[in-house]
Amino acid sequence: MKPQDRQERTRVPERMMWRCVFPGETGQVRQARRMVEALFAGTGRENDAGLIVSELATNTLLHTRSGHAGGWFGVEIRLLDDGPAYLGVYDLGGAGIPQFRRHPAGPEQRVGGLGLGIVRELAMQLSLIGSPQTGHTVWVYLEPKISPSNVRAPQRDEEGRPAAIRPTLGVRPRMSPEEEAGYERG
């Protein structure tokens, strides 16, 4: 066996990974969703991934110290050439352990508490790690409909980031009215 043959057999699929920290403000959930939708562009799961991250990030702001003054939440995405994508949202803890229980169907209308059920239906797997003291990472595996290796790479800005992603740490990005009007959801 030639060395290059052995290398090909043991090669791990290429990985793409992103991590981003957002200030603990409700407007930043929208920025996190846009980032995820841009990174999933062309996979057929852009909207699902955006909805999942939006729901998890909203929960961090409502139920943990991430939503308090000076708080923050983080988003991590891993796309593999082969296999499910990983999406994780981490918080600062402080409010107990997230509950993934199912709510029984009934005639009364519920407000709140349904988002994780939607996340559970969209994802292959939903779980968490962490504690109220140190914070939690609630994560999912999401199967792309199209392999990331078959997806055209996103356009990049002058700093090498996908063009739809803007820095968020410390400065809340603002869009011009022209940019806002040009943004369309998939």
C-alpha positions as CSV (number, residue, x, y, z in Angstrom):
1,M,0.0,0.0,0.0
2,K,1.3,3.5,-0.9
3,P,1.4,6.1,1.8
4,Q,-1.1,8.3,0.0
5,D,-3.6,5.4,-0.2
6,R,-3.3,4.8,3.6
7,Q,-3.8,8.6,4.1
8,E,-7.0,8.6,2.0
9,R,-8.4,5.6,3.9
10,T,-7.9,7.2,7.3
11,R,-8.9,10.8,6.5
12,V,-11.6,12.3,8.6
13,P,-14.3,14.2,6.7
14,E,-13.6,17.9,6.5
15,R,-15.2,19.9,9.3
16,M,-16.6,23.4,9.4
17,M,-17.0,24.9,12.9
18,W,-18.1,28.3,14.1
19,R,-18.5,29.8,17.5
20,C,-19.9,33.2,18.3
21,V,-20.8,35.0,21.5
22,F,-23.8,37.5,21.6
23,P,-24.7,40.1,24.2
24,G,-27.6,38.9,26.3
25,E,-30.2,41.2,24.6
26,T,-33.3,40.1,22.8
27,G,-32.3,41.8,19.5
28,Q,-29.2,39.6,19.4
29,V,-31.4,36.5,18.9
30,R,-32.2,37.8,15.5
31,Q,-28.5,38.2,14.7
32,A,-27.8,34.6,15.9
33,R,-30.6,33.3,13.7
34,R,-29.2,35.2,10.7
35,M,-25.8,33.8,11.3
36,V,-27.0,30.3,11.4
37,E,-29.2,30.7,8.4
38,A,-26.2,32.0,6.4
39,L,-24.0,29.1,7.5
40,F,-26.7,26.6,6.6
41,A,-27.4,28.3,3.2
42,G,-28.0,25.6,0.6
43,T,-28.4,22.7,2.9
44,G,-32.2,22.7,2.7
45,R,-32.3,23.2,6.5
46,E,-31.6,27.0,6.7
47,N,-35.0,27.8,8.2
48,D,-35.1,24.8,10.5
49,A,-31.6,25.6,11.9
50,G,-32.5,29.3,12.3
51,L,-35.7,28.4,14.2
52,I,-33.9,26.0,16.5
53,V,-31.2,28.5,17.4
54,S,-33.8,31.3,17.8
55,E,-35.8,29.2,20.2
56,L,-32.8,28.0,22.2
57,A,-31.3,31.5,22.4
58,T,-34.7,33.0,23.5
59,N,-34.9,30.4,26.3
60,T,-31.4,31.4,27.5
61,L,-32.5,35.0,27.8
62,L,-35.8,34.2,29.5
63,H,-34.7,31.5,31.9
64,T,-31.0,32.1,32.8
65,R,-28.5,34.7,33.9
66,S,-27.7,35.2,30.2
67,G,-30.7,37.6,30.0
68,H,-29.5,39.7,33.0
69,A,-27.4,42.9,32.7
70,G,-24.0,42.0,31.3
71,G,-25.1,38.6,30.3
72,W,-24.3,36.8,27.0
73,F,-25.1,33.6,25.2
74,G,-23.0,31.5,22.8
75,V,-23.8,29.6,19.6
76,E,-21.7,26.8,18.2
77,I,-22.2,25.2,14.8
78,R,-20.4,22.2,13.4
79,L,-21.1,21.1,9.8
80,L,-19.5,17.8,8.6
81,D,-19.2,16.6,5.1
82,D,-20.9,13.4,6.1
83,G,-23.4,13.2,8.9
84,P,-25.6,15.4,11.1
85,A,-24.8,19.0,11.9
86,Y,-24.3,20.0,15.6
87,L,-26.0,23.2,16.9
88,G,-25.4,24.2,20.5
89,V,-26.5,27.3,22.5
90,Y,-24.8,27.9,25.8
91,D,-26.0,30.1,28.7
92,L,-24.8,31.3,32.0
93,G,-27.0,29.1,34.1
94,G,-28.8,30.1,37.2
95,A,-32.4,29.0,36.8
96,G,-32.6,25.2,37.2
97,I,-32.3,22.6,34.5
98,P,-34.1,22.9,31.1
99,Q,-37.0,20.6,30.9
100,F,-37.7,18.7,27.7
101,R,-41.0,17.1,28.7
102,R,-43.9,16.8,26.4
103,H,-47.0,18.8,27.1
104,P,-50.3,16.8,26.8
105,A,-52.6,18.0,24.0
106,G,-55.7,19.7,25.3
107,P,-58.5,22.0,24.3
108,E,-57.0,25.0,26.2
109,Q,-54.6,27.3,24.4
110,R,-51.1,27.4,25.9
111,V,-48.8,30.4,25.7
112,G,-45.1,29.4,26.1
113,G,-43.5,26.1,26.6
114,L,-44.1,24.8,23.1
115,G,-40.8,25.8,21.5
116,L,-38.7,22.9,22.7
117,G,-41.3,20.6,21.3
118,I,-40.9,22.1,17.9
119,V,-37.1,21.9,18.3
120,R,-37.5,18.2,19.3
121,E,-39.5,17.5,16.1
122,L,-37.0,19.2,13.8
123,A,-33.9,17.6,15.3
124,M,-32.6,14.1,15.2
125,Q,-31.5,14.4,18.9
126,L,-32.0,17.1,21.6
127,S,-29.9,17.1,24.8
128,L,-28.0,19.2,27.2
129,I,-24.9,19.3,29.4
130,G,-24.0,21.6,32.3
131,S,-25.5,22.8,35.5
132,P,-27.3,25.8,36.9
133,Q,-24.1,26.9,38.6
134,T,-21.8,26.7,35.5
135,G,-24.3,27.1,32.7
136,H,-25.8,24.8,30.2
137,T,-25.3,23.9,26.6
138,V,-28.5,22.8,25.0
139,W,-27.7,21.1,21.7
140,V,-29.2,19.3,18.8
141,Y,-28.1,17.1,15.9
142,L,-29.8,18.2,12.6
143,E,-29.5,16.2,9.4
144,P,-28.8,18.5,6.4
145,K,-30.9,17.7,3.4
146,I,-27.9,18.4,1.1
147,S,-24.3,17.6,2.1
148,P,-22.3,20.7,3.0
149,S,-19.6,19.6,0.6
150,N,-22.1,20.1,-2.3
151,V,-23.0,23.6,-1.1
152,R,-21.5,26.7,-2.6
153,A,-19.3,28.5,-0.1
154,P,-20.9,31.8,1.2
155,Q,-19.5,35.1,-0.1
156,R,-16.9,36.5,2.3
157,D,-16.3,40.0,3.5
158,E,-12.9,41.8,3.7
159,E,-12.1,40.0,7.0
160,G,-12.8,36.5,5.6
161,R,-16.2,36.0,7.4
162,P,-19.2,34.9,5.6
163,A,-20.8,38.2,4.4
164,A,-24.1,37.7,6.2
165,I,-22.3,37.4,9.5
166,R,-21.5,40.6,11.4
167,P,-19.4,40.9,14.6
168,T,-21.7,41.2,17.7
169,L,-19.5,41.1,20.8
170,G,-19.4,44.5,22.5
171,V,-21.2,46.4,19.6
172,R,-24.7,45.9,18.5
173,P,-24.6,45.8,14.7
174,R,-27.0,48.1,13.0
175,M,-28.4,47.7,9.5
176,S,-29.1,50.5,7.1
177,P,-32.7,50.8,5.9
178,E,-31.4,49.6,2.5
179,E,-29.8,46.5,4.0
180,E,-32.9,45.8,6.1
181,A,-35.2,46.0,3.0
182,G,-32.9,43.7,1.1
183,Y,-32.9,41.0,3.7
184,E,-35.2,38.1,2.8
185,R,-35.9,34.9,4.8
186,G,-35.4,31.7,2.8
